[in-house]
Amino acid sequence: MTTTQLRGCGTALVTPFLADGSVDEPALRALVQWQLAAGIHMLIPCGSTGEAVTLTTAEHRRVVEITVEEVSGRVPVIAGAGCNDTHRAIATSREMRAIGATHLLHVTPMYNKPPQRALLAHFRAIADACDLPIVLYNVPGRTAVNMDAATTLELARDPRFVAVKEASGNLAQMTTIVRDRPADFSVLSGDDGFTLALMAHGGDGIISVVSNVAPSLMVRLCEAMLRRDLAEARALDAALAPLIDACFVESNPIPAKAMLAMMGRLQDRVRLPLVPLAESWQARVRGVLEHAGLLAS
């Protein structure tokens, strides 16, 4: 089992698509290489931002396989493997292990609305079936269930669970986990806007959407906080704020993909039931990119 503690900035990678709807493998490879060149600390393919719920089993495998190939051991690859069917989550986990992922990202099951004791049973069943370290993912805005701090902390005492991506939007809950966790359990923000606040309370970093677009800025913010350079971190947080706002004017990853398309890094393609960024947001988003110096002149 991988034992290095997860810290810094991880990118929740978008999945590039071509006009025919297939995965754009060259664009994905180039995106991964750009992230690595920017100093990213970890990569997370096939999560919410990667539109994993619309990928076929073969596509899911291929996206993670490409990410692993391009990373070539340089940073952790935390493969999304979550599902609201525990048996399917186990099968996906085993497949991610077989193709070289270093960690698994497991979201709380959506739609089923399991109680807290059922969340414990779900995650423990996955850990029993696959020996990769697990990053828990709490995002009640997408799943309709919040994983309480007490539940996260109970799992954190089991060394098979190495981190949580906390996207509850509840800073009190997040700081409770930071305060009471074991020393080797990482607490990562799942909301870009909470990065500075959570790390100021002792959190370890971010699994970021915005770092798809501005990886070096988010890497620098996390590194500033890890060395406790609050003045630099505040300046970087201020620089990132308009980008963070722009990335969430519509449901993620719609704006991030539009921004990357404007930057020439992929085609502006999402899969139904998502649709491309509304025309009414285009000028604002482009203006944010221009102001940040992220558009080629």
C-alpha positions, 0 to 999 in steps of 0.5 A: 500500500502507498504510504506517502501522505497526500499533500498539495494540489491535485487536479480533478481532470476533465475528460476531453472529447472529440466531435463524434463523442469519443475520448480525445486521447491526444488532448488528454495526454497533452493535458496530463503533460501540461499539468505535470510541467506545472508541478501538480502534486497528484492527478485524479482522472474519472471523478465528477469533473471527468464526467465519469458517470457518462463514460463506458467501462472501456472508456473509464479504463482507457482514461485512467490507463492513459493518465498512468502512462503519461504520469509514469510514476511521477505523482500519485494517480487517484482513480475515480472508482465510485458507484452507488452499487457497492459490487460495481465499485469493487469491480472498478476498484480492482480494474483500476489497480490492475492498470496501475492507479496508485489510489482510489477515489470513492464518493459517497453513494448517490441516489440511494441515500444510505445512512451513516452506518451504511456508508461505513459498510460500503467503504469497508467492503471496498477496502476489504476487496481491493488493497489500494489506499482509498481517498474518501469523497464527500460531496452532498451537493451531488449525492444527496447524502453528507458523510458526517465528521464522525463517520469520516473520522471512524474510517480515518482510524483504518489505515486503508483510508488515507484521505478525504476530499471534503466538498460539503461546503461546511467549514466547521465540519471540515475543521473538525476532521482536521482537528481530530484525524490521525496524523497520517490522514490527509484532509483535502478540500473539494471546493477551490474557494475553501483551499486557503481557509482549510489549509489555514486550519491545518488541512493538506491541500485541494483536489481542484477543478480550477487547476485544470485551467491554471495549474501553476497558480493553484500549485503555488497557492498550496505550496505557499500554505504548506510553508506557511507563507500567508502573505503570498497565499493570500495574493495567489488566492485573490488572483485565483478568485475570478477564475474560481468564480468563472469555473462555477457559473454553470455546473462543473465541468461545463465552464472549465471545458469552455475555458480550456477550449478557449485556451486551445487545449481541447474541444468544447465537448461535454456529454449529455445530460450536460451541454456546452457553456451558455452563450450568455457566459462566454464573454465573461469567461473569456474576459477572466481568462484574458485578465489572468493572462491565460489566453495566447496573444 
